[in-house]
Amino acid sequence: MDNYLAGVGPGGIREIYDAKILICYTLSCIKDRITKEQMASIFYNEGFVNYFLFSDAIGDLLKSNHISIDEYNGKNFLKIQNLGIETADRLRNNIPNSLRKKVVRLTVKFLAEYRKNKDYISIIHKVEDGYVLECRITDIGSDLLSFKIFAPDINQAEFMESKFKQSPIEIYKIFLNTISDIDL
């Protein structure tokens, strides 16, 4: 039991029963796919549960068919099953409302940030006379936009990279408006 307490912050979960409810509740509230590792990271880093408790709870939920593993594009994602949805609905009040809301809010925020960073890729390459910044905005199939731009030094390359990451959609719109008759 002491293994379940280490690293748990104030208001965090200390009982496996509660951890299972919180996991089911979180999965029932989110629309995006999430891996076990991603969810674990959110739960650990915020002190909601510790490693041992989370791992044991996930294992029990998989065995009892509250959740399952869904493979998509070579990755394993957690998927809530009907039994997990029923558990979340019936027992959610066992977990304080403030904790439930905080966990779901942070999970949604984490997944949005992950999705955003996954779709916008930038790489700086050293070349003979300076640096080249390669930028891509990806989509399900082909890239929406891909370009390379020269920078005389690493500071300029990193500055341009930060600008790209701050507003990739605006850059895409400007590019598209400039070279086409599409007005975004």
C-alpha positions as CSV (number, residue, x, y, z in Angstrom):
1,M,0.0,0.0,0.0
2,D,2.9,2.4,0.7
3,N,3.9,2.1,-2.9
4,Y,0.6,3.8,-3.9
5,L,1.3,6.9,-1.8
6,A,4.8,8.0,-3.0
7,G,4.6,11.0,-5.4
8,V,0.8,11.6,-4.9
9,G,0.0,15.3,-4.4
10,P,-2.6,16.8,-2.1
11,G,-6.0,15.7,-3.2
12,G,-4.6,12.9,-5.3
13,I,-5.8,9.4,-5.6
14,R,-4.4,6.8,-3.1
15,E,-6.8,3.9,-3.6
16,I,-6.8,1.6,-6.7
17,Y,-10.6,1.6,-6.7
18,D,-10.6,5.4,-7.1
19,A,-7.9,5.4,-9.7
20,K,-9.9,3.0,-11.8
21,I,-13.0,5.3,-11.6
22,L,-10.9,8.4,-12.5
23,I,-9.3,6.6,-15.5
24,C,-12.7,5.4,-16.8
25,Y,-14.2,8.9,-16.2
26,T,-11.3,10.6,-18.1
27,L,-11.5,8.2,-21.0
28,S,-15.3,8.6,-21.2
29,C,-14.9,12.4,-21.4
30,I,-12.2,12.8,-24.1
31,K,-12.8,12.4,-27.8
32,D,-9.2,12.0,-28.9
33,R,-7.1,8.8,-28.8
34,I,-4.7,8.6,-25.9
35,T,-1.9,6.1,-25.2
36,K,-1.3,4.5,-21.9
37,E,2.0,6.4,-21.7
38,Q,0.4,9.8,-22.5
39,M,-2.3,9.3,-19.8
40,A,0.3,8.0,-17.3
41,S,2.4,11.1,-17.9
42,I,-0.5,13.4,-17.2
43,F,-1.5,11.5,-14.1
44,Y,2.1,11.2,-12.7
45,N,3.3,14.7,-13.5
46,E,0.3,16.4,-11.9
47,G,0.5,14.1,-8.8
48,F,-2.9,12.6,-9.3
49,V,-1.6,9.1,-8.8
50,N,1.8,7.4,-8.8
51,Y,3.3,4.9,-11.1
52,F,2.4,1.8,-9.2
53,L,-1.2,2.7,-8.6
54,F,-1.7,3.8,-12.2
55,S,-0.1,0.7,-13.7
56,D,-2.1,-1.6,-11.4
57,A,-5.4,0.2,-12.2
58,I,-4.8,0.0,-15.9
59,G,-3.9,-3.7,-15.7
60,D,-7.1,-4.4,-13.7
61,L,-9.3,-2.4,-16.1
62,L,-7.9,-4.2,-19.1
63,K,-8.5,-7.6,-17.4
64,S,-12.1,-6.7,-16.5
65,N,-12.9,-5.3,-20.0
66,H,-13.6,-1.8,-18.7
67,I,-11.0,-0.6,-21.2
68,S,-9.2,-2.2,-24.1
69,I,-6.2,-1.5,-26.3
70,D,-7.0,-0.2,-29.8
71,E,-4.2,-0.3,-32.4
72,Y,-4.2,2.6,-34.8
73,N,-1.3,3.5,-37.2
74,G,1.1,1.2,-35.3
75,K,0.4,2.7,-31.9
76,N,-1.7,1.3,-29.0
77,F,-4.4,3.5,-27.6
78,L,-6.6,3.1,-24.6
79,K,-10.3,2.7,-25.5
80,I,-13.2,2.8,-23.0
81,Q,-15.7,0.0,-23.3
82,N,-19.4,0.0,-22.3
83,L,-18.6,-1.3,-18.9
84,G,-16.1,1.5,-18.3
85,I,-18.6,4.1,-19.5
86,E,-21.2,2.7,-17.1
87,T,-18.7,2.7,-14.3
88,A,-17.7,6.3,-14.9
89,D,-21.4,7.3,-15.0
90,R,-22.4,5.5,-11.9
91,L,-19.4,6.1,-9.7
92,R,-18.0,9.5,-10.8
93,N,-19.3,11.1,-7.6
94,N,-16.8,9.0,-5.6
95,I,-14.1,11.3,-7.0
96,P,-14.3,15.0,-6.1
97,N,-15.8,17.1,-8.9
98,S,-12.8,19.5,-8.8
99,L,-10.3,16.7,-9.4
100,R,-12.4,15.1,-12.2
101,K,-12.7,18.5,-14.0
102,K,-9.0,19.2,-13.5
103,V,-7.9,15.8,-14.8
104,V,-10.1,16.1,-17.9
105,R,-9.1,19.7,-18.6
106,L,-5.4,18.9,-18.4
107,T,-5.9,15.8,-20.6
108,V,-7.7,17.7,-23.2
109,K,-5.1,20.4,-23.1
110,F,-2.3,17.9,-23.4
111,L,-3.9,16.2,-26.4
112,A,-4.5,19.5,-28.1
113,E,-0.9,20.5,-27.7
114,Y,0.3,17.1,-28.8
115,R,-1.9,17.2,-31.9
116,K,-0.7,20.8,-32.7
117,N,3.0,19.9,-32.4
118,K,2.5,16.7,-34.4
119,D,1.1,18.7,-37.4
120,Y,3.8,21.4,-37.5
121,I,7.3,20.1,-38.1
122,S,10.4,22.2,-38.2
123,I,14.0,21.1,-38.5
124,I,17.2,23.2,-38.7
125,H,20.0,21.8,-40.9
126,K,23.6,23.0,-40.9
127,V,24.8,23.7,-44.4
128,E,28.2,25.0,-45.7
129,D,27.4,28.7,-45.6
130,G,24.8,28.8,-42.7
131,Y,21.6,27.0,-41.8
132,V,18.5,25.9,-43.6
133,L,15.2,25.8,-41.7
134,E,12.8,23.1,-43.1
135,C,9.1,23.6,-42.2
136,R,6.2,21.4,-42.8
137,I,2.5,21.5,-42.1
138,T,1.2,17.9,-42.3
139,D,-2.2,16.6,-43.0
140,I,-3.7,13.1,-43.2
141,G,-2.2,12.5,-46.6
142,S,0.1,14.9,-48.3
143,D,1.7,17.9,-46.6
144,L,-0.4,21.1,-46.8
145,L,2.8,23.1,-47.0
146,S,6.5,22.3,-47.1
147,F,9.3,24.8,-47.5
148,K,13.0,25.5,-46.8
149,I,14.5,28.8,-46.0
150,F,18.1,29.9,-45.6
151,A,19.4,31.6,-42.5
152,P,23.0,33.0,-42.2
153,D,23.4,31.9,-38.5
154,I,21.8,29.6,-35.9
155,N,20.2,32.5,-34.0
156,Q,18.3,33.6,-37.1
157,A,17.3,30.0,-37.9
158,E,16.0,29.5,-34.4
159,F,14.2,32.8,-34.5
160,M,12.5,31.9,-37.8
161,E,11.6,28.5,-36.3
162,S,10.0,30.0,-33.3
163,K,8.0,32.3,-35.5
164,F,6.8,29.4,-37.6
165,K,5.8,27.4,-34.5
166,Q,3.9,30.5,-33.1
167,S,1.6,30.9,-36.1
168,P,1.9,28.1,-38.7
169,I,-1.7,28.6,-39.9
170,E,-1.2,32.3,-40.5
171,I,2.0,31.5,-42.6
172,Y,0.0,28.9,-44.6
173,K,-2.8,31.5,-45.2
174,I,-0.4,34.2,-46.3
175,F,1.4,31.7,-48.6
176,L,-1.8,30.5,-50.1
177,N,-3.2,34.0,-50.6
178,T,0.0,35.1,-52.3
179,I,0.3,32.4,-54.8
180,S,-3.4,31.6,-55.6
181,D,-6.8,33.2,-56.0
182,I,-8.0,31.5,-52.8
183,D,-8.8,34.1,-50.2
184,L,-8.5,32.7,-46.6
